[in-house]
């Protein structure tokens, strides 16, 4: 039964990964007309409108008082942190390069799951995940001539923020439900981000933003920030944070293909080779056991 739950969780998460795969290319499109701060804030506020509408239509119960701290941690990671830092990174990095650096996110999420979701992956799991992450770091250093570039540092910050948000949100989703978790996190963050969003909007050259920029912004707001998370957190709630997070390594292939087709980026054979090797290592650790602690009665 546990294996069946993990499989169902990974299948749901994979749908989310397909949606997340276009996030970095879409962010680059949005940056053709807007600055990184506005892209991050606007996607959060627009997604919050959708989330609030969904919660109202579903008449979702208000989260208990003990859940709000976890919701704010989730929001800090995936509503503000990851979007902001990844937008900054996409100003100077190709989406294909950022996608490989973003390959560290599953490993970072598994680490965060140890502290926040109290999951205990086996040594075999860690060997596979750590090996894949080492390949990612080696790739970033090689591409940067032996040093991490500014875009790499920004993507690493995005990875750290995303890992915390994934682990906290995945743990909370077992209590609130997958879509309710991201919806309430967006709604919780919206009032705090409104004033900065309005200030940033006043600085934007809206009259000169082309259709590509608007399309990129619409995608990251509607799909990346809301719809994708419905499947992602739903999968984590069923299959566990550490195990399901490793599905995101497949996002490398999705993003590389979209970056080449949509942005015309030349993806070197070596980049595909690194992506394939990383995914192979995660597949090798697919059957390594992960002990999941029972969910406590409250969300600390």
Protein Blocks (a to p, Z undefined) as FASTA:
>chain_A
ZZmmmmmmmmmmmmmmmmmmmmmmmmmmmmmmmcfklmmmmmmmmmmmmmmmmmmmnopa
cddfklmmmmmmmmmmmmmmmmmmmmmmmmmpcfklmmmmmmmmmmmmmmmmmmmnopac
dfklmmmmmmmmmmmmmmmmmmnoopacfklmmmmmmmmmmmmmmmmmmmmmmmnopklm
mmmmmmmmmmmmmmmmmmmmmmpcfklpcfklmmmmmmmmmmmmmmmmmmmmmmmmmnop
klmmmmmmmmmmmmmmmmmmmnopacdfklmmmmmmmmmmmmmmmmpccddddddfbdZZ
